[in-house]
């Protein structure tokens, strides 16, 4: 954890929690009230929430965690079937983290890859999630099954990162800072929305040993074992049980290539949502718009949510 990260979360405490099998999950914890877990996306870290976490912490105990393979969390070598980066396993990391912080039930706000982990977490652990907010994704299975040329061109990294090791790892590790700039800077808003301290944190973390491999394994699992789990849910008619708010960027690829509300209504029983006036990185591009939607949704307090 760097001075830059601490500056992004004044008043928060850094935690590194063992969740099993030698895996440690890094997080910052702050605020008081009902617990709220925040999960980031690719190629970022828990730093993405720095513009909204202090406001959320006025009414919640906020836990902003790094996913397995990202940030300062553990980055184990991938298994042959990539199963140790399955979203089921990454979700269990976060459930155990919250339990060890004293929370068996919590709200969950997640972006991008973290939202895919959150989807699996809420499916596998419905009693753990009170309310669920997912940012700028459609379900993974729907996105793969509906891949078009336009989507493949825009989300080229989905198909690059799943190539067999060590090709993508070697190319990322050759200039990790450039990978951050290129992947994030080619989205609709460019690099202008990002606080230089947050950008520096993303660049620091992707250069850590094992980081390039960890994020590739995340995507490799998503194109394999995760699809098996999603198809099993679909075949069994299983749906997400917690109330679900889905938000996405009006300037982004998800809005252009998919119908997010329609897709989520196929896999969840209680869904609402809309597009926001921004691109992919909602928490950094449009923090006020995000808070305006998330705050009242989370205020509809679910029964039985523990307080700190």
C-alpha positions as CSV (number, residue, x, y, z in Angstrom):
1,X,0.0,0.0,0.0
2,X,1.6,3.3,-1.1
3,X,1.3,6.8,0.3
4,X,-0.7,7.6,-2.8
5,X,-3.3,5.0,-2.0
6,X,-3.6,6.2,1.6
7,X,-4.1,9.7,0.4
8,X,-7.0,8.5,-1.8
9,X,-8.8,7.1,1.3
10,X,-8.3,9.6,4.2
11,X,-9.6,8.1,7.5
12,X,-9.7,4.5,6.1
13,X,-7.7,1.6,7.5
14,X,-5.7,-0.8,5.4
15,X,-6.3,-4.5,5.9
16,X,-4.7,-7.6,4.5
17,X,-6.8,-10.6,5.4
18,X,-6.0,-14.3,4.8
19,X,-9.0,-16.0,3.2
20,X,-7.7,-19.6,2.9
21,X,-5.1,-21.6,0.9
22,X,-2.5,-18.9,1.6
23,X,-4.5,-16.2,-0.3
24,X,-4.6,-12.7,1.2
25,X,-7.1,-10.1,0.1
26,X,-6.1,-6.4,0.5
27,X,-8.8,-3.9,1.4
28,X,-9.4,-0.5,2.8
29,X,-12.1,-0.2,5.5
30,X,-13.8,3.0,6.7
31,X,-17.1,4.5,7.9
32,X,-19.8,3.1,10.0
33,X,-23.2,1.6,9.5
34,X,-24.4,-1.3,7.4
35,X,-21.6,-3.1,5.6
36,X,-21.0,-2.3,1.9
37,X,-18.4,-4.2,-0.2
38,X,-16.9,-2.5,-3.3
39,X,-15.2,-4.5,-6.0
40,X,-13.2,-3.0,-8.9
41,X,-12.6,-4.0,-12.5
42,X,-9.8,-4.5,-15.0
43,X,-7.1,-3.2,-15.1
44,X,-7.6,-1.3,-11.9
45,X,-7.7,-1.8,-8.1
46,X,-9.7,-0.7,-5.1
47,X,-8.5,2.9,-5.9
48,X,-11.4,3.3,-8.4
49,X,-13.8,4.1,-5.5
50,X,-11.9,7.1,-4.1
51,X,-14.4,9.6,-5.3
52,X,-17.5,7.8,-3.9
53,X,-16.2,5.8,-0.9
54,X,-15.9,8.8,1.5
55,X,-19.5,9.7,0.8
56,X,-20.8,6.1,1.1
57,X,-18.8,5.8,4.4
58,X,-21.1,8.5,5.9
59,X,-23.8,5.8,6.2
60,X,-22.0,2.5,5.6
61,X,-19.0,0.5,6.8
62,X,-17.3,0.5,3.4
63,X,-14.9,-2.3,2.5
64,X,-13.1,-1.6,-0.9
65,X,-11.2,-4.8,-1.7
66,X,-8.7,-5.9,-4.4
67,X,-9.7,-9.0,-6.3
68,X,-7.5,-12.1,-6.4
69,X,-4.9,-11.4,-9.1
70,X,-5.1,-7.6,-8.8
71,X,-3.8,-4.8,-6.7
72,X,-2.1,-5.9,-3.5
73,X,-4.1,-9.1,-3.2
74,X,-2.5,-12.5,-3.8
75,X,-1.7,-13.6,-7.3
76,X,-1.4,-17.4,-7.4
77,X,-0.2,-19.2,-10.5
78,X,-3.1,-20.3,-12.5
79,X,-4.3,-23.9,-12.5
80,X,-4.3,-25.8,-15.8
81,X,-8.1,-25.3,-16.1
82,X,-7.8,-21.8,-14.7
83,X,-10.3,-22.9,-12.0
84,X,-8.5,-21.0,-9.2
85,X,-9.5,-17.8,-10.9
86,X,-13.1,-18.9,-11.5
87,X,-15.5,-16.3,-10.4
88,X,-16.9,-18.8,-7.9
89,X,-13.5,-18.9,-6.2
90,X,-12.9,-15.2,-6.4
91,X,-16.4,-14.7,-4.9
92,X,-15.6,-17.0,-2.0
93,X,-12.5,-14.9,-1.3
94,X,-14.7,-11.9,-0.8
95,X,-17.3,-13.7,1.3
96,X,-14.6,-14.9,3.6
97,X,-13.0,-11.5,3.7
98,X,-16.3,-10.0,4.9
99,X,-16.9,-12.8,7.4
100,X,-13.5,-12.2,8.9
101,X,-14.3,-8.5,9.2
102,X,-17.4,-9.5,11.1
103,X,-20.1,-9.3,8.3
104,X,-22.1,-12.3,7.2
105,X,-24.5,-10.2,5.2
106,X,-23.8,-7.0,3.3
107,X,-24.6,-4.8,0.3
108,X,-22.4,-5.1,-2.8
109,X,-21.4,-2.5,-5.4
110,X,-19.2,-3.7,-8.2
111,X,-17.8,-2.6,-11.5
112,X,-16.6,-4.5,-14.6
113,X,-14.6,-7.7,-13.5
114,X,-15.7,-7.1,-9.9
115,X,-19.3,-7.1,-11.1
116,X,-18.8,-10.5,-12.6
117,X,-17.4,-11.7,-9.3
118,X,-20.4,-10.1,-7.6
119,X,-22.8,-11.8,-10.0
120,X,-21.4,-15.2,-9.0
121,X,-21.2,-14.2,-5.3
122,X,-24.9,-13.3,-5.2
123,X,-25.8,-16.5,-7.1
124,X,-23.8,-18.8,-4.9
125,X,-24.3,-17.0,-1.6
126,X,-27.8,-15.4,-1.8
127,X,-28.1,-15.1,1.9
128,X,-24.9,-13.0,2.1
129,X,-26.1,-10.2,-0.2
130,X,-28.8,-7.7,0.8
131,X,-28.7,-5.5,-2.2
132,X,-26.6,-5.7,-5.4
133,X,-25.4,-2.9,-7.7
134,X,-23.6,-3.8,-10.9
135,X,-21.8,-1.3,-13.1
136,X,-21.3,-1.4,-16.9
137,X,-21.7,-5.0,-17.7
138,X,-24.2,-7.4,-19.1
139,X,-24.0,-11.1,-18.0
140,X,-20.8,-12.8,-19.2
141,X,-22.6,-15.6,-20.9
142,X,-24.8,-13.2,-22.8
143,X,-21.8,-11.1,-23.9
144,X,-19.9,-14.1,-25.2
145,X,-22.9,-15.7,-26.9
146,X,-23.9,-12.3,-28.6
147,X,-20.4,-11.3,-29.7
148,X,-20.4,-9.2,-32.8
149,X,-17.6,-7.6,-34.8
150,X,-18.3,-4.3,-33.2
151,X,-18.1,-5.8,-29.7
152,X,-14.9,-7.8,-30.6
153,X,-13.2,-4.7,-31.9
154,X,-14.1,-2.6,-28.8
155,X,-13.4,-5.4,-26.3
156,X,-10.3,-6.8,-28.0
157,X,-8.7,-7.4,-24.7
158,X,-11.3,-10.1,-23.9
159,X,-9.7,-12.2,-26.7
160,X,-6.1,-11.1,-26.2
161,X,-5.9,-11.9,-22.5
162,X,-7.3,-15.5,-22.9
163,X,-4.5,-16.5,-25.2
164,X,-2.3,-19.3,-23.7
165,X,0.5,-18.2,-21.3
166,X,2.9,-16.6,-21.5
167,X,2.1,-14.6,-24.7
168,X,-0.2,-11.9,-23.2
169,X,1.7,-11.8,-19.9
170,X,5.0,-11.2,-21.7
171,X,3.5,-8.3,-23.8
172,X,1.9,-6.7,-20.8
173,X,5.0,-7.0,-18.6
174,X,7.2,-5.4,-21.3
175,X,5.5,-2.0,-20.6
176,X,2.9,-2.3,-17.9
177,X,2.4,1.4,-17.5
178,X,1.7,1.7,-21.2
179,X,-0.9,-1.1,-20.9
180,X,-2.8,0.9,-18.4
181,X,-2.6,4.1,-20.5
182,X,-3.7,2.3,-23.7
183,X,-6.5,0.2,-22.3
184,X,-8.0,2.9,-20.1
185,X,-7.2,5.8,-22.4
186,X,-8.9,4.3,-25.5
187,X,-12.3,4.4,-23.8
188,X,-14.7,7.2,-24.6
189,X,-13.4,9.7,-22.1
190,X,-9.7,9.1,-22.5
191,X,-7.4,9.5,-19.5
192,X,-8.9,12.9,-18.5
193,X,-11.2,11.6,-15.7
194,X,-8.5,9.8,-13.7
195,X,-6.9,11.3,-10.7
196,X,-3.1,11.1,-11.2
197,X,-2.7,9.4,-7.9
198,X,-5.2,6.7,-8.9
199,X,-3.5,6.3,-12.3
200,X,-0.2,5.9,-10.6
201,X,-1.7,3.3,-8.3
202,X,-3.0,1.3,-11.3
203,X,0.4,1.5,-12.9
204,X,2.2,0.4,-9.7
205,X,0.0,-2.6,-9.2
206,X,0.1,-3.9,-12.7
207,X,3.9,-4.0,-12.5
208,X,3.9,-6.2,-9.4
209,X,5.1,-9.7,-9.8
210,X,2.3,-12.0,-11.0
211,X,-0.1,-9.2,-11.8
212,X,-0.1,-9.7,-15.6
213,X,-0.6,-13.4,-15.1
214,X,-3.4,-12.8,-12.5
215,X,-5.5,-10.6,-14.8
216,X,-5.0,-13.0,-17.7
217,X,-6.2,-15.9,-15.6
218,X,-9.3,-13.9,-14.6
219,X,-10.2,-13.7,-18.3
220,X,-9.2,-17.2,-19.1
221,X,-11.5,-18.5,-16.4
222,X,-14.3,-16.2,-17.7
223,X,-14.0,-17.8,-21.2
224,X,-14.1,-21.4,-19.8
225,X,-15.1,-22.5,-16.3
226,X,-17.2,-19.4,-15.6
227,X,-19.3,-20.1,-18.7
228,X,-19.9,-23.6,-17.5
229,X,-21.2,-22.3,-14.2
230,X,-23.4,-19.7,-15.9
231,X,-24.9,-22.3,-18.3
232,X,-25.6,-24.6,-15.3
233,X,-27.5,-21.8,-13.7
234,X,-29.5,-21.1,-16.8
235,X,-30.3,-24.8,-17.4
236,X,-31.5,-25.1,-13.7
237,X,-33.5,-21.9,-13.9
238,X,-31.6,-20.3,-11.0
239,X,-31.9,-16.5,-10.7
240,X,-30.3,-13.8,-8.6
241,X,-32.4,-13.3,-5.6
242,X,-31.2,-9.9,-4.1
243,X,-32.7,-6.7,-5.5
244,X,-30.5,-5.6,-8.3
245,X,-29.6,-2.2,-9.7
246,X,-27.7,-2.1,-12.9
247,X,-26.1,1.1,-14.2
248,X,-24.1,1.5,-17.4
249,X,-22.4,4.3,-19.3
250,X,-24.4,5.8,-22.2
251,X,-21.1,6.4,-24.1
252,X,-19.8,2.9,-23.5
253,X,-19.7,-0.4,-25.4
254,X,-22.2,-2.2,-23.2
255,X,-24.8,0.5,-24.1
256,X,-23.9,0.3,-27.8
257,X,-23.8,-3.5,-28.2
258,X,-26.3,-4.9,-25.7
259,X,-29.6,-4.4,-23.9
260,X,-28.4,-4.5,-20.3
261,X,-31.8,-4.4,-18.6
262,X,-33.2,-7.1,-20.8
263,X,-30.2,-9.4,-20.2
264,X,-30.2,-8.9,-16.4
265,X,-34.0,-9.6,-16.3
266,X,-33.3,-13.0,-17.8
267,X,-31.0,-13.9,-14.8
268,X,-32.5,-11.9,-11.9
269,X,-35.9,-11.7,-10.3
270,X,-35.9,-8.0,-9.2
271,X,-34.1,-5.6,-11.6
272,X,-34.0,-1.9,-12.2
273,X,-31.5,0.4,-13.8
274,X,-30.5,2.9,-16.5
275,X,-27.7,4.4,-18.5
276,X,-25.7,7.3,-16.9
277,X,-24.1,10.2,-18.8
278,X,-20.6,8.8,-19.0
279,X,-18.4,6.0,-20.4
280,X,-17.2,2.8,-18.8
281,X,-15.4,4.1,-15.7
282,X,-18.6,5.3,-13.9
283,X,-17.2,5.8,-10.4
284,X,-14.4,8.1,-11.7
285,X,-16.2,9.7,-14.6
286,X,-19.6,10.4,-13.0
287,X,-19.3,9.9,-9.2
288,X,-22.2,12.3,-8.4
289,X,-24.5,10.6,-10.9
290,X,-23.5,7.3,-9.4
291,X,-24.1,8.3,-5.9
292,X,-27.5,9.8,-6.8
293,X,-28.7,6.4,-8.0
294,X,-26.9,4.1,-5.5
295,X,-27.7,6.0,-2.3
296,X,-31.5,5.8,-2.4
297,X,-31.3,2.2,-3.6
298,X,-29.1,1.1,-0.7
299,X,-31.3,3.1,1.7
300,X,-34.1,0.7,1.1
301,X,-32.7,-1.3,4.0
302,X,-33.0,-5.0,3.7
303,X,-34.0,-6.8,6.9
304,X,-31.3,-8.5,8.9
305,X,-28.3,-6.5,7.6
306,X,-25.8,-6.3,10.4
307,X,-24.4,-3.0,11.6
308,X,-20.9,-2.2,12.7
